[in-house]
C-alpha cells in the first residue's frame, strides 16, 4: 500500500473478545461498503467474526469485553505481550460496561440469580486498563465502526490519532441536528464524548417526528393502532438510514403516508 508516496506494508492484526456480547466486533464486520478497503490495509491473523484462520503473530490487538475470570487475566497478558499496539474498544473493555453492574451486589447473589445452583468461577468485572497497559481506547456500546477504522488506519499509516475531547453536542451542531432539548426530550449529549457522529441523536429526532406523524394519521383514520406497530419494522429504519435532517417535514411524512396506504 502507498500512503503519501511511501510504501507501507500490511500490519498484522488480531481481534479478541472476553466477557461481552461481541457486538463491537460485529460492527467492524457487518458494514460491507468499507470493509474491503479497511481489510486492504491489514493482514488478519485472528478475528473469528471475519476469518476462521488462527495465528498468534500480530502487531495490533483489538480487545473487546471486560475481565471476569482469572483465566482471562492470563490470556489478556499474553495478548499484550505479543501486540505492539493494544486497542480497547467498546464500553466493556474501556470501563467494565454493563457487566460491571454485578459488582454492586454480592457475587453469590449474582451467580444464583443467573445460574441458579450451578457453581461457576467469576470475579468483579474489570476494565482492560486495570490489567495491562492500553495504547488507545474507543468507547461506545457498540463502538462506532468509523471511529475504530480511523484509529487503526492512523496506526498503520503512522499518522496522528486523536479522539474528540468535546461533547456530542458539537457533532449535532455540525450536522445541523435539531436539539432534543428543544423537542422536550432528555439528552445526555452534554456529558457524552463525541465521535459517534451523533447517530443516536439523529435517530431519536426521527423517532420524535415518527410519533407526531403517527398521531396525525391515526386522528384522520389513516391506520389502525395494530398497523402503526408494523410501520416502524418495515419503513422506519429505512428512513433513519436515508432521510436527512432538513427533509423531515416532507420525505419522512411521505414514507409513513405510503406505509399507511399500503397497510390500510
Secondary structure as UniProt FT lines:
FT   STRAND          2..3
FT   TURN            4..5
FT   STRAND          6..7
FT   STRAND          11..17
FT   HELIX           23..30
FT   HELIX           32..40
FT   STRAND          42..46
FT   TURN            48..50
FT   STRAND          60..64
FT   STRAND          66..67
FT   HELIX           70..82
FT   STRAND          85..89
FT   HELIX           91..95
FT   HELIX           98..104
FT   HELIX           107..115
FT   TURN            116..117
FT   HELIX           128..130
FT   STRAND          136..138
FT   HELIX           145..156
FT   TURN            157..158
FT   HELIX           168..174
FT   TURN            175..176
FT   HELIX           180..183
FT   HELIX           189..191
FT   TURN            197..198
FT   HELIX           199..219
FT   TURN            220..221
FT   HELIX           225..231
FT   HELIX           232..236
FT   HELIX           237..242
FT   HELIX           245..247
FT   HELIX           248..252
FT   HELIX           253..263
//
